[in-house]
Amino acid sequence: MTTLFGQTNWRDKQESTDTCIKIANGIPSNSVSGTKHSNPLYIANDIAIRGEQLDTSLIESINVLKCPEAFYRFNYAGINGAIIIKTKQGFKTVTPVSIRNKKSIKGKVIYALNGYYLTDSTLRISVNAIKEIDIHKTKGSGEINPGRTILNVWTLTKKERKQMSTLCRGIGITKLKAD
């Protein structure tokens, strides 16, 4: 089986697109978002971008991935599909790991993109696509069970994510800061 972003290839699993309903309904209650929105994930040259960043004269090809294929490639970030674009355009990028290092975050970190957990913390994200970075600390019980940090990169504007629920509401997460 092919594995991308920690998930198996949906074609290998012989699952129908009806599986998406089960996947969407099965988003864990402790997922960062806990809700679904209608925005697909835009990926250009293996980089998460915003659609308006594209110079349409430089586009070579576009491929639309529907769920469940987008889910199995990009985990919950792809639950609403993904638009895969090949272009001659370049993008300045960062990864969730590089953001963690720049902000000197220690300990265990959970990475999220637009409120959905990422299984691949090396996903490249266009710097110009990032609208906000939230850093949240979960409450732990001392040295035996230390808290974790959630690093959530938003490529959605506040207006676009207004309908999404508050990050991890009710499971003991307090906001440290937002850049």
C-alpha positions as CSV (number, residue, x, y, z in Angstrom):
1,M,0.0,0.0,0.0
2,T,1.1,3.6,-0.7
3,T,1.5,5.8,2.3
4,L,1.3,9.6,2.1
5,F,0.9,11.9,5.1
6,G,0.6,8.9,7.4
7,Q,-2.5,7.5,5.6
8,T,-2.9,4.6,3.2
9,N,-3.8,5.2,-0.5
10,W,-7.6,5.2,-0.8
11,R,-7.5,3.2,-4.1
12,D,-5.6,0.4,-2.3
13,K,-8.4,0.2,0.3
14,Q,-11.1,-0.1,-2.4
15,E,-13.3,2.4,-0.6
16,S,-16.2,4.3,-2.1
17,T,-16.7,8.1,-2.0
18,D,-19.5,7.4,0.5
19,T,-16.7,6.8,3.0
20,C,-16.3,10.5,3.2
21,I,-19.5,10.8,5.1
22,K,-18.3,8.3,7.6
23,I,-14.9,10.1,7.8
24,A,-16.4,13.5,8.3
25,N,-18.8,12.2,10.9
26,G,-16.0,10.3,12.6
27,I,-13.8,13.3,13.1
28,P,-12.6,12.8,16.7
29,S,-14.3,15.0,19.3
30,N,-10.9,16.1,20.4
31,S,-9.9,17.2,16.9
32,V,-8.6,20.7,16.7
33,S,-11.6,21.9,14.7
34,G,-14.3,19.5,15.6
35,T,-16.4,20.9,12.7
36,K,-16.2,20.9,9.0
37,H,-16.0,23.7,6.5
38,S,-16.4,23.8,2.8
39,N,-12.9,25.0,1.8
40,P,-10.8,22.6,-0.2
41,L,-7.0,22.4,0.4
42,Y,-5.0,24.1,-2.3
43,I,-1.6,22.4,-3.1
44,A,0.7,23.9,-5.7
45,N,4.0,22.1,-6.4
46,D,3.5,20.1,-3.1
47,I,3.0,23.4,-1.2
48,A,-0.1,24.4,0.7
49,I,-1.2,27.8,-0.7
50,R,-4.2,30.1,-1.1
51,G,-5.9,30.1,-4.5
52,E,-5.4,33.8,-5.1
53,Q,-1.6,33.4,-4.9
54,L,-1.6,31.7,-8.3
55,D,-0.4,33.4,-11.4
56,T,-2.8,31.7,-13.8
57,S,-0.5,32.2,-16.8
58,L,2.1,29.9,-15.1
59,I,-0.3,26.9,-14.4
60,E,0.6,23.7,-16.2
61,S,-2.1,21.4,-14.8
62,I,-4.8,21.1,-12.2
63,N,-6.1,17.9,-10.6
64,V,-9.1,17.8,-8.3
65,L,-9.0,15.2,-5.5
66,K,-12.3,14.4,-3.9
67,C,-12.7,12.7,-0.6
68,P,-11.7,10.0,0.3
69,E,-8.5,10.3,-1.8
70,A,-7.8,13.8,-0.4
71,F,-8.4,12.6,3.1
72,Y,-6.0,9.7,2.7
73,R,-3.3,11.9,1.2
74,F,-3.6,14.9,3.6
75,N,-5.5,13.6,6.6
76,Y,-8.3,15.7,8.0
77,A,-6.9,18.8,6.2
78,G,-8.1,17.2,3.0
79,I,-11.6,16.2,4.2
80,N,-13.2,18.8,1.9
81,G,-11.1,17.8,-1.1
82,A,-7.9,19.1,-2.5
83,I,-7.0,21.0,-5.6
84,I,-3.5,19.9,-6.8
85,I,-1.8,22.3,-9.1
86,K,1.4,22.0,-11.1
87,T,2.8,25.4,-11.9
88,K,6.1,27.2,-13.0
89,Q,5.5,29.6,-10.1
90,G,7.8,29.6,-7.1
91,F,6.7,30.1,-3.4
92,K,8.7,31.0,-0.3
93,T,7.8,28.2,2.2
94,V,7.9,27.1,5.8
95,T,7.0,23.9,7.5
96,P,5.3,23.4,10.9
97,V,8.6,22.1,12.2
98,S,10.5,25.2,11.1
99,I,7.8,27.4,12.8
100,R,8.2,25.3,16.0
101,N,12.0,25.8,15.9
102,K,11.7,29.6,15.2
103,K,9.3,30.0,18.2
104,S,11.5,27.8,20.4
105,I,8.7,25.4,21.4
106,K,9.9,22.6,23.6
107,G,8.3,19.2,24.4
108,K,5.6,17.3,22.4
109,V,3.9,19.2,19.7
110,I,0.7,18.4,17.8
111,Y,0.6,20.1,14.4
112,A,-2.6,21.4,12.7
113,L,-3.5,23.1,9.4
114,N,-6.7,25.1,9.4
115,G,-7.9,23.4,12.5
116,Y,-7.3,19.9,11.4
117,Y,-4.5,17.6,12.7
118,L,-1.6,17.0,10.3
119,T,0.2,13.6,10.3
120,D,3.1,15.1,8.3
121,S,4.8,18.0,10.1
122,T,7.0,18.5,7.0
123,L,4.2,19.8,4.8
124,R,5.5,22.9,3.1
125,I,3.2,25.9,3.4
126,S,3.5,29.1,1.4
127,V,4.6,32.0,3.7
128,N,2.1,34.3,1.9
129,A,-0.7,31.9,2.5
130,I,-0.4,32.0,6.3
131,K,-3.0,34.3,7.9
132,E,-2.3,33.4,11.6
133,I,-0.4,30.9,13.8
134,D,-2.0,29.9,17.1
135,I,0.0,28.2,19.8
136,H,-1.9,26.5,22.5
137,K,-0.8,24.5,25.5
138,T,-2.7,21.6,26.9
139,K,-2.9,21.1,30.6
140,G,-0.9,18.2,31.9
141,S,-0.5,16.6,35.3
142,G,3.1,17.4,36.1
143,E,6.2,15.6,35.0
144,I,4.6,12.2,34.6
145,N,1.9,13.5,32.1
146,P,3.2,16.8,30.7
147,G,1.0,19.0,28.6
148,R,1.4,19.2,24.9
149,T,1.6,22.2,22.6
150,I,-0.7,22.5,19.6
151,L,0.7,24.6,16.7
152,N,-2.1,25.5,14.4
153,V,-1.3,27.2,11.1
154,W,-4.2,29.0,9.5
155,T,-4.4,29.7,5.8
156,L,-8.0,30.7,6.2
157,T,-8.9,34.3,7.1
158,K,-10.9,34.9,10.3
159,K,-14.0,35.5,8.2
160,E,-13.5,32.1,6.4
161,R,-13.2,30.2,9.7
162,K,-15.8,32.1,11.6
163,Q,-18.1,29.2,11.5
164,M,-15.5,26.8,12.9
165,S,-15.7,26.0,16.6
166,T,-13.2,27.4,19.1
167,L,-10.0,25.4,19.1
168,C,-10.3,22.4,21.4
169,R,-13.1,24.0,23.5
170,G,-13.7,22.1,26.7
171,I,-10.7,19.8,26.7
172,G,-8.4,21.8,28.8
173,I,-6.5,24.0,26.3
174,T,-5.6,27.5,27.1
175,K,-4.4,30.0,24.5
176,L,-0.8,31.1,24.9
177,K,-0.5,33.6,22.1
178,A,-1.4,34.2,18.5
179,D,0.9,35.9,16.0
